Amino acid sequence: MAEKFIKNHEFNFIKKQVGVIKNSLKTGADKNVKNAVKDSADAKITELFADADAERRALLDLSHCSKDEDYDQYINTLGEYVQPFPQVSEQQIKKMFPKNKKLKMPRLEELDLSRTTYLSWNDIGSNKKFLLFELDGRLAGVECKYTLLSRDNVCSFCCRHGQVAFISAVTKAKKSNNPDYYKAIGNYICSDSSECNKKITNTDYLTSYIEDVLREK
Ligand SMILES: [Zn+2]
C-alpha cells in the first residue's frame, strides 16, 4: 500500500467533487452534460495533486467510476490514504501554552485524529478555545476567547454556513515603545470543530490566521 498521502482537507475536497458528480447523476441531464461535470471534477482533483507520482495518480483516477456505488468505493479506498493528525502528548500541549498555568487539557484518548485538520477543545469555565494545527511540519497552538453566537454565520475556516462561535486571539506582536500594546484577531468559526474538520477543503485561511496570531512583530 502506498503511504498515506492525502491530507484531511484534500480528502474533503475530493469528497466535495464526488458529491457534485453524484448530484449530476440524479438529474435528467444528458450524457454530455454529465460527462462534462465528471471531467471538471476530475481536473480539479488532478490539479490539487499535480505532483502525484503514477501510483498515486492511479488511486486518484475516477474515470472507471460510473454509478453511485463506484464513487462510494472510490471514496472508501482513498479514505485509507488520509493522513491522521499527529499524535500529541500532554507535555507537548503544555509546552505550547506556557503562560497558561491552569491549562485545561483535551481528553486525548477520546479525540478522533483520523479526520482532523486542526485539533480543538474548549475550556467552558474560562470561555477559552484551543486550536492545534501543523505549521511547516511542527505543531502550533493558539489560545482564543470564544463566544457562542445565536445567529448562524459563515465559518472562516471551512466556509460553511451554520452555527458559529466568535473567537478572538491576542497576537504575540508587541510594539517596543508600548509594552501594553496588544492586538487581537477575531473570526467566526464553526462551533462544532468536528463538523468543521469534515467540511474544510482549503487551509490557506487557517494557516494565515495561526501565523498572524503567532507572529512576534
Ligand atoms: Zn468551519
Boltz pocket constraint, residues with backbone or C-beta under 6 A from the ligand:
constraints:
  - pocket:
      binder: B
      contacts: [[A, 155], [A, 156], [A, 157], [A, 158], [A, 159], [A, 160], [A, 189], [A, 190], [A, 192], [A, 195], [A, 196], [A, 197], [A, 199]]
      max_distance: 6.0
